[in-house]
Every structure is written in C-alpha cells, then in structure tokens.
Amino acid sequence: QQSGRRYNLFLKRRLRIDKRHQSKDSIFFRDGVRRIDFVLSYVDDLNKEWEKKLERRKEFESNLQKAGLELETEDKKESENGKIYFVKIHAPWEVLITYAEVLNIKVPIKENDIPSTVENPLDCMLAPLRLPDKVMHPEPDYFTAPFSKEKQELYLINDESTFFSPSMRNRIVNYILTRCPYGTEEGKKKFGIKRLLNNGTYSAAYPLHDCQYWKKANDPNCDNERYTLYMEWARFLRFYKEQPLDLIRKYYGEKIGIYFAWLGFYTEMLFLAAVVGLMCFFYGLFTMDENMSSKEICDPAIGGEIIMCPLCDRECEYWRLNTTCESSEYSHLFDNVATLFFAIFMGIWVTLFLEFWKRRQARLKYEWDLVDFEEEQQQLQLRPEYEAKCTQKKKNPVTQEMEPYLPITSQAVRFCISGTTVLFWVSLIIASMIAVIVYRLAVYAAFASLMENTQTLQPISGLLTPQLATSVTASCLNFVIIMILNFLYERIAIWITDMEIPRTHMEYENRLTMKMFLFQFVNYYSSCFYVAFFKGKFVGYPGAYTYMFNRWRNEECDPAGCLIELTTQLTIVMAGKQIWGNIQEAIVPWICNWWGRRKARNNPENLYSRWEQDHDLQTFGALGLFYEYLEMVIQFGFITLFVASFPLAPLLALMNNILEIRVDSWKLTTQYRRPVAAKAHSIGVWQEILNGMAILSVVTNAFIVAFTSDMIPRLVYYYAYSENDDSPMSGYINNSLSVFQISDFPDRTKPKLNPENFVICRYRDYRYPPDHERRYLHTMQFWHILAAKLAFIIIMEHVVFIVKFFVAWMIPDVPADVKAKIKREKYLTQKILHEYELEKLKERLCQGDKRATEKEFIATEGRMELSRAM
C-alpha cells in the first residue's frame, strides 16, 4: 500500500513538472533540437564525502562547459526513485569539428564512383539469406578524407546536425570526458570521468540508445537503428540471415563491428568443417559392421574365450573380452581411416580460415575507412591508474614533457609477484587434474564391483562398462572443477594485471589477455591432454604394474583403444562449457534487467525517460569483448587441437555459434547500455593466439592419430604381421593381446577370487609370453609399431606444414580488387584535395592576395601532375 501511494505521488509530480507534455522517451534536450550525446548520473548521498564529491562535480562540469559542451540537468525529483540526478551532454557543431580534426576522423568528400564487385551467380540461390539493402547498407559509399576545419566546403555537409553519426559524436564526447580535469588533490592534477566513476562522484556515464528496441520512436528525427538491429539481427528467428555489419559498425563502432564480422566469418567457415566431419562420422557408422576388430571382440568363439587380466588389484575379477562388445563397436565411429583424413583436412582448414579471414579483414578495413588507421591516442594514452600510482617523473624523449614512470626495480618486483601467482594457479589446476586422476583410479574398482554384483545394471552393462562409467563421472567432476577455478582465476588475473600497473590501455588488455588465455588453456585442455597422451601409456604389465604415489594403479585403456574416452571427455567439457556459457550470457543480464524492463513496458513513455531506461540496463564494460573473444578462442582450441578424436566437434561448434551470434546481439541490443564507439582495424592479439594454436593443432592431432588411436598398430599388422591373405585383419585382436601366467601374480595384487581356475589371462601390450626366454619383455613388433608411430608423426607434420605454408603463400592477404580500390581512392582523394587547393589559390590571386605568388600556383599544379603520374 505504501509503495502504491509513493508511485501515485511520483505520477502526480511528473505530470506537474512536465507542463509541455513532451515525451521523455527522447534523445534530445528539452528544446527538442539539441541531441543528447552522453549522460552522467549521480546520487546525492549526504555522507562524509558529500561536499568533496559536490566540489568535484561542479569543477568537472564547469570545465566541460569551458571545453564547449552544453549541459542540461534533470533534478532528482524527476527520476523514478527520486534519488538520481541526470546530467545530459550535447556537443555543438564547433566542438565536433574541433575534435574531429584532433581524432583524425574521416568524413565524406565525394560519392564512390568505383563499380561494385561483379555479381555472384549464386546470389539468386542465396536470396533467402539476404537482408534488405537499406539494412545492409544504411549509408552510401563515399570517398573520405580526414576532417579539417579549414576545408569545410570540401566535405559533403548537407546538415550539421546529422553530418557526424551518433557513434562519432559519443566517441568525441567520451574523448573530452576522459581528459577533462576536475581539480587538484594531494598536489596532483586530477582528470577523467573514469576516476570520478571509481571514487563514486558519478554513478554512471553512457551514451543513449536511439529508441526502445521493441518499437520505433515517435520522434521523426530518430533513426530507430536500435529497433532495426533488434528486428533484423538480434532475434533468434533470424539465425539464417546474414549480419548487417555496416549498420552494426555505424551504431556500435568499428571495434564491436569487427568482432561480429570475425564471429560470422568463423561460423561460415565452420560449415565446411562440420560437413566434412559429419561425412567422416557417417563413414564410421556405415562401416561399423565391417570392422573386423569389433567382430572378433563380439564373437563368442573369439572374444568370449579370451580371459582378460583384472583391471584393478585384489578386488577386480577376471573378465571376458566380449563384455566390451558395444563399446568397441562405438569406438569404430571415431577410430577409423577417416580419422586420419579428417586430421589432415582440419590442419589445412585452419590455414584457409586464417588466410581468408585476413582477406576479409582487409576488405573491411577498406570499406570502413581503416586503411590508414593507427591506434588512437585514446588507446595509447597513459592509464589514470598508472599516473596515480607512479609518483616519479622523467622527460618523454618524443614530447619533451615530464610524465610519470615506474622504476625498473619496482617493475621487476611486480613481475616476480605476478609470475609467481600465475605459476601457483597453473600448479593448482595441475593439482586438481591429478586429484581427478586419483578419483578415476580410486573409484574404478568400486564401479567394477558394483556393475558385476548389481542385477539391475546387467541390461546396460555391455554399453556402460566400468571404464566408461569412470570416464563419464570423472569428466563431469572435472568440468565442475574447471568452472569453479575459472570463476576464481578471472578475479585473480585482473588483480595481478592491476598490480603490474600497465602503462597504456592497450598494454593492460594485452597482458590480461595472455594471463587469462594461459590459465584457460591449462584449465580446459589439461584433462584432454591427459586422456590423449598419458592414460594407458605407462601401465606396466600384470605382476609389475606402475602406481601413482605407490598406491593407485595407473589406468588402462579399453581393449578397443583410448580414443573413445578422449571423445567422451571432449564432448562433456566442450558441450558443457557452451551450454553453461550461453545460459550465463543470456539469463543473468535478463534477470538483472527484468524489473527495469517491466517498468519500461508498463509506464507511460512520457514519464519513463530514455536516460532512465538506459540507466536501468547493464554496463557493457571495457572488457566486454575480451570475454567474448576468449570464449570463442577456447572453442577454437577444442575443434582444432583434439578434432582427430571427435569429427563432430565442428558441428557442435557451428550450432553453438549460430546461437552465440544471436545471443550476443540480443543482449547487446536489449540488455546493455549503448557502449562508447571505438575504432579497431583487426582482432588484435587474438590473431597471434589463433596462429599459435593452428600450429600446435597439427602436432597434437598427429600424436592423437599415432598414439591414442589404434590406426598405426592396425596398419603395421595389416602390412607386416597378417597371416590371412583373404581377410588381412583377422587375428588382429589376438595379436594385440599378450599372455600372462596367473601364478606369476604377486600376492599383494593377485585377485581374491578365481572360481573357474584360469591359468592364463591376457592384457593389452606387445610382450613375450611366460614360456619365452625373454618373458614379459617387449617384442620386436612393439618396436616396429613405435617406429611407425614416430615416422607417421614426422611425415604427417611435414606434409601438413608444407601444404599450410604453400596455401598461405598462394593466398594474398589483401585481395587484388581491394588493392586497386585503395589506390584508386587515394588517387581520387588527392586529386580532389589538390583541385580544392588550386581553386582556393586562384581565388586568392583574383582577390589580389600578394602572398599567393605565381610560383606557388605553378608548384600546386605541378604537384597535381605528379600525383596523376604516380
């Protein structure tokens, strides 16, 4: 009842204040003319720092006005909760043109007359995937040049209020906000909105969305780009449509635009990998009945008569090989000849992806006027935290100005602490992986005993073997540990990077990127590396098993091989991460904004202002894109590093990415405040990380095919040891199992029960039988297989690397037509600028300007001729 009375008072107060009945769902000042380019908000709390904050705000806002910005304050009485002040900022024309020149912003000088690319003959087939042209290309294509206040007549300025796009305007205002001083404290000059946000002087600073996402604005001057993005891009039902990259770039800026361009291109390239992987999977499915190994394992006369040695000490019993019939059949789905083909194909696919992305990126750089782009001063400027913590100063050799610096001794100490902390956390991950391995070793005996003695599990005992049950539960446990460590380390990595005090924003982001990637690499992939390269490789043999910590016997692979367990591990970790990531990305911000969105839908739009609606949304922080890239790069590792064990991994990634694009676009358009536009001409340090993973993937897949799958032992048997010409693979299972005499078991490992009085048992290895003079030593076949594995790794790596480098050499980084367009645009731009200067010189000559000499005129014409010649 009290909250209802408060809400009624709020409505009366709003209606009384807004005498003009003007809609507050507006992006303009009260006069309806000046556009709101940025909003600052603060809560006027009467605490002990109230006066200091008030003084900072007065000084800051006064300096903003001195810089030429225009401010309009909304009193707290007009806010929904009666507590928040909103300061609206408008950048007039004079400010925009001044800072456009400072920021080297390129603006139109002439409509592009270069013919567009030749039409694709498949365009008619791709028509259902296309978006309307006005959505794909919201602006005409222009030749552009850096803005200059002295040459305003040169640019296509039709309307001063719309010449600079909203994203350009908020970028300019943000540039001023990050540099505007607000006073001197403790003898130091303080400046920048970031510090004021950190110390609580302001609670938020953000540019406005142009309208509500679910309906168009009533104001005819509003572009409704947010609504268009939501309807055409951010809804899942549009998953099959292309992305409106030009509109994304226009609304959010190049940095966000390049991320969605990369994600879309990556998803398109995954389609090819997914199709080939699916074909390899179907090959395994259709040839399952022809697999001689699983036939022999399932045959009661062969697999049913082979008695296997116990898989754990004392408690486990002897077992017949045909109990693993189903798992051996399913293992053939992924462990077949197509595995080798797919591993080689993916090595080449990675190169094609990276090379074609470079070409796509070069095209975007041309289309988005980023060809001559260098990292902005905003990216290279000193971080406020660096200036605040570095008390010593030295002269900058470039600017000849005194600036703060961090002494080498302090840097060394900080790096030592940082390196030690990272090493500790990586060691913690390895320790957690060892704990999971111990779990696998400890519970295996329990699963074996449970499945043998429990009647209810008998129907599924063929499919759910003790090995598989252990692998599945260990994978799930490992996934939970991964997510917990990941949650903790994110905060540790940020703390470590802050402690290092990086000098610039770019340096900060690059350091954090490398720390987070190193940690996540070890966190997500360590368990897969264990199953792929360590499990079953250091087992020993019956009577002389190897033990971890002299207590737990090392794990053995399934008689059909370890590849099916690697597939299980990869599927659980990869699929679990993707499902959890999408739930976290979509559900968490939706819940946080649920109440605010309800207000926006239920309250009259003339009462719930545009700046309040955006204030109630989540903040897309400076590291927002960092986490998106990190998620995709970790996924890229799953589909490249271990893809030989799971050809369906690209298909899972493709389905996830189709959803990921729409989830990211939905949350950015509906759940987050509008980010400040920022420029970027590439995906940055992530490109180098992808290149490194592409090279590593060739090595890991070669080792997986050689040491984890059963392909090389089968090929050696086929060509060197087979004795049946009609069916060369018959007898392979018997050949791959060695013989052990049960009486040779030590008492501490000998099984308690032997009800059928078996004399011998078999185990997976190539060792001499007990009656041989070299009993239990490796046979010559073992060394032949090992040599074949090493030879295969060398040959495969060299073949794939040669093809990779040849493909990279064959595909130029910049398309020929883009090179021609860049040259053409530079020539025409220079020509237009020179003609403009010539006209100005002629005017000065006609007006009798003595400074405009005939020699200057000739020199200008000569420069034009030289430009044409070049």
N, C-alpha and C positions, 0 to 999 in steps of 0.2 A: 504493500500500500504506500509506504514511504517513497519507494523508488518510482512508483507511478505518479505521485504528486510532484516529485522532482522533475520527471520527464515533461509533465504538463507545464511547469514553470519554465522549463527550457524552451518549449514551443512558443509560449507567450513572449518570452524575452526575444527570441529570434524574430518573430513576426513584428515586434515593436521596433527592433533595431533596423530591420531590412524594409525601410519605408518604400523603397522603389520597387519592391517585389522582384528584384533581379535574381536570376538563378545563381546559386552559389556553386553549382556544378560547372564552373567556368575556369578557363585558363588565362583570364585577363584581370587587370586591376579593376577597381570599382568603376572607372570611367569607360570600361568596355573596349578600350583602344590599345593600351599598353599590355603586352604579353608578359605573363609570369614565367621567367626563365629559371628561377630557383626559389626554394622555400627553406627558411630556417625556422626551427621551432624550439621553444624552451618553456620550462615550468618554473614559475616564480616562487620557489620554496623559501620560506623565512628561516633558513638555518644559519649557522655561524659564518658561512662563506657567502651569504646572500649579497652583501654590499660589494665584495670583491667581484663577484660574477656580474653584478649590475654595472659596475665601473668598466669591466672588460667589454660588455656588450655595447655600452654607449660609445666607447672608444673605437671598437671594431666597426660598428655601423656608421659612425661618423667618418671613418677612413674609407669605408665603401662608397659613401656619398661623394667624398673628395675624389675618389677614383672615377666618378662619373655615373655610378649605378644609382638607380632610383628605387626607393624602398617604400613599402606600404605595410603597416602593422595591423593585424587583426587582434583585437582585445580578447583576453581570456574569457570574457563574458559571452563572446560569440562562439566559443568552442563547445563541443557536445558535453564535455565533462566540467566545463567552467574553470579549467586549470591551465590550459595550454595557450601560449601566445604563438602566433604565426607571423613571421616577417617575410613578405613577398618581395622578390627582387626582379627588377626589369633592367635590361641593358639597352640603352638608347643607341641609335644609329652611330653616333660619334664614337662611343665606346667599342662597338662591334668592329668598325673599320680600323680602329687603332690597334686592337689586339689581334684582328685577323692578319694584319701585317706582321705583328710580333710572332704569331704562331705559324706564319708561312702557309696559311690556308689557301688552297687552290679554289678558284671560282671561275665560272663560265666566261669565255670571251667570244665563242662562236660555236654554232651548232656543228656537230661532227658530220663531215661530208664523205667520210670513208665508207665504202659499201660494206654492208654486213656480210658475215661468212655465208658461203654457199649453203643453201638449204639441204638438210639431211633427208634423203629419200625415205627414211623410216618415220618421218615426222607425222605422217597420217596415221601410222600404227600407234605412235606414242601420244596422240592427241588426248586420250582419256587421262593421261598423267599430267597434262599441262594445266597451268593456271591461266586466267585471263591476262592479256598483255598489260593492261593497266596496273595489275597487281605485281607482275614480274618486273615491269619497267616503269616505276612510278614517275620517273623524270626522263626527259630527252637526254640523249648523249651529247656532251659538249666537249670542245677543246677547252682546256683550262690553263690558267696561269696563276702564280702566287699573287695574292692581293697586294695592291699598293695604293695608298691614299692619294698619291699624286696622279694616278692614271684611272680615276673612277669612270671617266667617259668611255674607257676601253671595254669595260665589263658590261654584260647584259643585265643591267639593273632595271627591271620593269617596276618593281615595287620594293621599297626599302624594308617594309615590314616582313616580307617573305623571302627576300634575297638570301639571307642566311637561314638554313634549316634549323628547326628546334634543337637538333642534336649538336649542331655547330654552336648555337647560342649558349646551351648549357655547358659546353666544353670551355667556351671563353669565360663565362661567369665563374666556373669552377677554378680556372686558372687564376683569376683575380682573388677568389676566396682563399686559395691555398697560399697566397703571398701577402695578403693584406695584414699589416701589423695591428696589434691591439694594446700596445703599451710596453713598458719596461718593468721587469720583475727580477729582483736579486741582481741588478746591474746588467741584465741581459735583455736584448730586444726580442720580444715575443711576437710571433706572427703565425697565421694559418688557421683555417677552420678545423683542421684535424686535431690540433691541440685543444681548441675550445670544446670540441666534442669529447675528447678524452678527459678533460677536467670538469665536465658537466655544465659548462657555461651555456651550451646549446645541447638539446637532446637529439636533434636530427637535422640533416641538411640533404636535400634531394631535389632533383628536377621533377616536374609533374608529368604524369601520363596525359595524353591529349583528350581522352574521353573515358567513359566507362567501357569495359571490354564487351559487355553483352548487348549494348545498344549504342546507336550513334548519338552524338551530342546535338542539342537543339541549335547551337550556335552555327550559323552558316560559314563562319570563318575557320571552323575547326576542321582539320584534315581527316579526323577519325581513323588514323593509321593503326591505333591500338585495336580498334574494332575489326579492321580489315585483317590484321595479323591473327586475331583470335578466330575469326570465321574461316579464313583460308589456310591457316598454318597450324594453330595451336590445338585444334580439335583432333581426337584420335581417328574419327571417321575420314579424315583427310590423309591418312597414313600413306596412301598410294600416290599422292600428289607430290610434285616437285616443290622445293622450298623457294619462297620469294626472297632470294638472297639480297637483291638490291633494296627491297623495302626494309629488310632486317637491318642492313647496313645504314640506311637512311634514318631509321628510328632509334637504333641502339648504338650505332657507331661501328667502325671497322673491326675493332677487337672482338666483339661478340659475333659480328658477321663472319669473320674468318674461322671462328670455332665451328659455327653451324655449317659452313662450307666444307670444312675438313671432315666433320662428322657425317655429313651427307655423302661425300665422296667415298669415305671409308665404308659406309654401308652399301653403296653401289658396287664397290669392288668385292665386298663380301659375298655378293650374289653369285659371282663366278666361282669363288672358292666353295660356297655352300653346295652348288650344283655338282661340282666335281666330287666333293666329299660324299654327297648323297649317292652318287653313282658308285663310288668305291664301297660304300656300305651295302648297297643292293647287290654288288658283285659278291661280297661275303655272304649275304643272305641267300642268294640263289645257288651258290656253290657249297653251301653248308653240308648238303647230303653227300657231296663228292669228297669231302675231307677224310682222307684215309686215317689220319691220326685219331680223330674223334670216333671213327668207325671201329678202330681197334680197341680204343678205351671202352666203348659201349658194348662191344661184343662179349657175351658171357664166356665164350670159349677162349678169349684172349685177356681182355681187361678183367673179366670175372675170375680168372685163375691167377692173376698177378697179385701177390700179397705185398702190400706196401709197409715199410717200417713206420712205427708210431711217430706222430708229429709233435709229441711232447714227451718229456721224461716221466717214467713211472705210471702216471695216471692214464695216459692215452693207450688205446689198443691198436693191434694190427688191423688193417683195413684193406678192402679190395679196391683195385683201381677203378672198376666200373661205377663206383659210387660218385665219381666226379664226371659222369657222362654228360649231364646237361651243361655244366659249366664249361666243359671242353668244347661243346658244340657252339655255345655262345662266344667263346673266345675266338673262334674262327671268324666271327663277324668283323673283328678288328685286326686279327693277326693273320694276314694272307698276303698274296703277291701285290694286291692293290695298295697295301700299306707303303711299300717301297715307292711305287709310282706317286702316291699322294704326298709323301715326304719330299720327293724331288720337286713335284709341282708346286708345293707351298713355298719352297725355297726360292723358286722363280717368281711366284705370285707376289711375295713380299717386295722383291725388287721392282716389279711392274707397278705395284701400288705406290711405292715411294717415288719412283721416277715420274709416273703420271700425275701424282699429286704436285710435284714441283712445277709441272707444266700448267696444271690447273691454277696453282698459286700465282704463277707468272701472269696468267690471263686476268686473274682477279686484281693483281697489282696494277695492271694497265687500266682495267675498267673502273677501278675505284681510285684512280689518281694517286697511286702509292709508289710509282716508279722511282721517283727521286726522294722518296721519303727516308729520312733518317730519324732515329729515336728522338722523340721530343725532349725539349729541355725539362718538361714536366717529369719525364721518366728518369732523366739524368740528374735532376736536382737533388741536393742533399736532403735526406730524410730529417724531419723535425726532431726525431728521437736522437739522431746522430749529432745534430747541433746542440741539443740539450745536454747530452752526456759527455761530449768531448769539450773539455774546458781549455785545452791548449790550442794555439793557433799558429799557422805558418802561411807564408805567401804562396798563392797559387801561381805557378810559372806561366800559365796561359793568361789569366785575367789580371795578374799582378795585384790581387786583392788578398787580404788576410782572411783565412777561413779555418774552421776547426778541423782538427785531425786527431786520430787515435795513435798514440805512441806504439812503436813496434813491440816493445816489451808487453804492453797491455794486450795487443793483438795476439801475441804468442800464448800468453796465459789463457786468454778466452778460447783460442782454438784448441789448446790442450784439454781444457774442461769440456768443450764441445765434442771433440773427438772421443774422449773417454766415455762421455754419456752415450753417444751413438753406439760405441763398441759394447757398452754394457747392455743396451737394449737389444742389439743384434744377438748378443750372447744369451739374453733372456728368451728370445724367440727360439734359438737353437736348443736351449734347455727345455722349453715347452715341447718342442718336437721330439726330443729324447724321451720326455715324460709320456708322450703319446705312443712312442715305440714300446716303452716299457709296459704301457697299458695293453698294447697288442700282444706282447709276449705273455703277459700275466693272465689275460682272460681267455687266450686261445684254448687252453686246457679245459677251462670251465665250459666254453661253448661246445667243445668236442664231447665232453662227458654228458652235457645237457641234451644234445641232439641224439646221442646214442641211446640214452635211457628214457627219453620222454616220448611216449607213444603219439601224443597229439602233433608232434613235429615230424613224424615219419613221412606224411604225404609230401612235404616240401623239402625233405632232407636232401633229395637229389639236386635241387636247384639252390637251396640255401645251405651251402657247405660251411663247416666251421671257419675255413679261410675267408669266405665271402662275408659271413656274419661279422667276423672280427674286422675286416676291411671297412665295411659299411659303418659300423658303430664308431670305429676309430676316425673315419673321415668326418662324421658328424661332430664328434668331440673336437677334432682338430679345427673344424670350421668355427665352432663356438669360441675356442681359444683365440683364433685369428681375429674375430670381430672384437673381442674384449681388448686384446693387445693393440689393435688398430685404433680403437677409441681412445686408449690411454696415450699412445705414442703421438697422435695428432697434436695433443696439447704440449707434450714434451718437445716435439720438433719446433713448434712455434716459440716456446720458451727459450730453447737453445739458440735459435736464429736471432731472437731479440737480444739475447745476451752477447752475441758476437758483434752487435751494433753495425750492421752493414751500412755502407756509405750512401748508396742510392736505392731507389725503389726497385730498379731492375736487379741490382745485386742482391737485395733482400729476397726477391721472388725466386731468383736462380738458386740461391743457397737453400732455401726452403724446399724447392722442387727436388734437388738432389738428395736431401736428407729424407724426405718423405718417400721418394721413389726407392732409395736403397732399402729403407725399412720395409716398405710394402713388398718389394721384390723378394726379400728373405721371408717375410711373413706368409705370403700367399704361395710361393713356389717351393719352399723348403720341403714340405711333405711330399710334393710330386717328385722332387729330385731324389728323395729317399726311396720311394717305391720304384722309380725308374732305374736308379743306378746303384743302389745299395742292398735293397731287400733281396734275399736269396742268393747273394753273390759271395757271402762269407759265412756259410753254414757249417762247413766241415763235412763229416760223414758219420754214420752211426758208430758209436763207440768212441768217437773223437770229435764231438760237436764243439763248436765255438760258442762262448757265452758272453753276454753283456754284463759287465760288472761281476763276472764269475758266478752269476746267479740265474739269469734268464737266458734260455737257449735262443739263438738267433732264428728269425723266421725263415721258413722255406717258401718257395713259390709253388703255386698249383702245378700239378703234373702237366697241365696244358700251357703253362707259362705265366709270367708276371704281368703281361700286358693287360689282361682283363682287370686286374686290380688297379693298375695305373689309370685305366679308363674310368673305373668306379670313383677313384679319388678325384680325378679331374672333373668329372661330371658333378659330383656333390659340391666341391669347392666353387667351381665356376658358376653353376646354376644357382647355388645358394647365395653367392655374392650378388649376382644380377637381380635376383628376386628381392633380396633384402635392400639393395641399393635403390631400386625403383619404388619400393614401399616407403623407404625413408625420404626419398626426394619428393614424392607426391603427397603422402599422408601427413607428414609433420608440418609443412607450411600450411596445408589446408586446415588442419586443426587449429593452428595458431591464428589463422585469419578468419575462422568460422564466424566468430561473433561480429567482427568488423564487417564481413561481407553481408551478414544478415541485416545489419543497420543500413548498409548501402542500398539494399533492395527494398527495405520496408519504409525508411524515412523519406519524406518528400525531398526531391532533389534540390529545391530552393533552400533547404535547411542543412543538408549534409554536404559540406563544401568539398570541392575537388581536392584541396590540400589536406583536408581531414581524412578523406577516403584513402589517399596515398600514404598519409602518416600511419594509418592503421595496418598497412601492409608490412611484410618482412623486408629486411635490408639485404640487397644483393651486394655483399662485401667485396673488398678488393681482391680477396682470394676465391671469389665465387667460381670463376672459370678454372682456376687452378684445380679444384676438386673434380670438376667435370673432365678435364684432360686426364687427370690421374686415374680416374675410374676407367676411361677408355683405353689408356695405355696398358693398364694391368690386364684388361680383357685381351688386348692385342698380344700380350705375352702368352696367355692361355692358348690362343689359336695358332701361335707360331712355334713356341718352344716345345710343346708336347703334342702337336697335332698328329704326329705319326701314330699315336696310340688311340686317337679318337677323331675319325674323319667327320663326325657330326658336329664338332666344336664350332666350325664356321657357321653352320646352320643355326645353332643356338645363339651365337653372337649376332647373326643377321636379325633373328626375331627380336632379340633384346634391343638392338639398335633402332629398329623401326619404332618400337615403343619408346625408347630413350629420347629420340628426336622430338616426339610429341609431348612426352612428359616434361622435358627441359623447356620446350617452347610454351607449354601450358603454364608452368609455374612462373616463368619469366614474364609472361604477359598478364597473368591474373593474380599471382600470389606475392609478387615482389614489387617494390618501388622501382621506378624507372632508373636504371644505372646511368651514371655520368658517361657520356660518349668518350671513347678513347680510340686512338689510332693504333694499328698494328699491321705490319706488312707480311707477317708469317706466323707460324705457330710457336716460334721461338725455340727455347732449349729442348722442347719435346721432340723436335725433328732429329736432333742428335741422339736422343734416347731411343727413338724408333730405329734409327740406323744401327745403333749398337745391338739392339735386340734382334734385328734382322740377321746380323752376322752370327750372333750366338745361337739363333734358332737352327742354322744349318748344322752346327756342331752337335747340339742336343738331339736333333732328330736322327742324325747319323748314328749316335750312340744308342738311341732307343731302338732303332731297327737292328743294330748289331747285337746289343747286349740284353735288351729287355724282351724283344720278340723272339720267336723261335725260327725265324726265317733262315738265318745263316746255318744253324745246325741241320735244318731240313735240307738245304741246298748241298751241304757237304755230304750228307748221307745219300742224297739223290745221285750225285755225280761220282762219289768215291767209294761208298760202302754198301750200296744196294746190291742184292744178290738175285733179285727177281726182275727180269727184263720186261715181263708183261705188266707188272704193277710195281714200279720202282720204289714207291713209298711204303709198300707193305713191309712190316717188320721194323718200322722206324721207332715205335714206342718201346718195343723190347730192347732195341739197340741203345736207346737213350737212358735206360734204367740199369744201374749197376746192382750187383748182388752182394748181400751182407749175410754172414753166418750169425744166427741169433745167439749162439753160445759165446760169441765174442763180445757181447754187450757187457760193460762193467756193471757191477751190482747197483750202483747209485743211479744208473739211467735205465736199467732193464725194466720193461713193463711188468707190472704186478701179475697180470693175467695173460695166459696163453692157452685158452681152452682147447684149441684144435691142434696144439703141439706142432706149430710151424717150425721148420728147421731153418729156412732162409726167408729174408724179406728183401724187397727192392727199394731203391732210393734214386732220386734224380741226380745223376752225375755220370762222368765217364772215368771209372776206376776199374782196376783189375779185380777179378773175383778172389774169394778167400783161398782157393786152391792154386793160385798162381804164385810164382816165386816173388813177384813184386806186388803182393796183395795190398789192395786198397790204395795203391799209388795211381796217379793219373795215367790213362792210356795215351797212346800216340794220337788217337782220334781227338782227344781233348785239345792237344797242342795244334792239330790241324784246324780245328774249329776256331781256336783262339787266333791263329794266324789269319784265317779267313775273315774273322771279325775285324781285326786291325786293318787288313788290306781293304776291306769294304769301306771302313770309315775314311781312310785316306783317299780312295778313289771317289767315293760319293762327295766328300767335301771339295775335292779339286774340281770335279765335274760341275757341281752346283755353283761354286765360286767363279769358275771360268764363265759359265753361262750368265751369272749375275752381273759380272763386270762387263761382259760383252753387251748385254741388254742395256745396262746403264750408259755405256759408251754410245750405243746406237740411238738412244732416245735423248734428244737435246732437252735441256732444262726449260728453255723458252721456245715456244712454237714459232715457226718461221713467220706466220702471218702476224703474230703479236710483235715480233721484232720489227717487221715492216711498218706496222701501225704506230709503234713508238717513235720510229724515225720520222714517219710522215707527220705525226702530231708535233714533234719537236720542231721540224722544219716550218710547218704552218704557223705554229705559235710564235717562233722567232720572226717570221715574215710579218705577222700581224703587229707584233710589238715594234718592229723596225718601221713599218709603214706609219704607225701611230706617231713614233718619234719624228719621222720625216715631216708629217703633216704639222706637228707642233712647231718644228723648226721653220717651216715655210710661213706659218702664221706670225712667228716672231720676226722673220725677215720683212714680211709685208708691213708689220707694225713699226718697223724701223728700230728693232732692238739691236743695238750695236754689238752686244755680246754674241749674237747669232751670226758668226762670220761665214763667209763663203767656203772657207776651208772646212769648217765644222759640217756644213751641208754636204760637201763632197765626201768627207770621211764617213758620214752616215750612209750615203748612197753606196759607197764602196763596201761598207760592212754588210749591206743587204745583198750585194752581188756575191760577196764571199760566202755568205750563208747559203745562197742558191747553189753555188758551185759545190759546196760541201754536201 
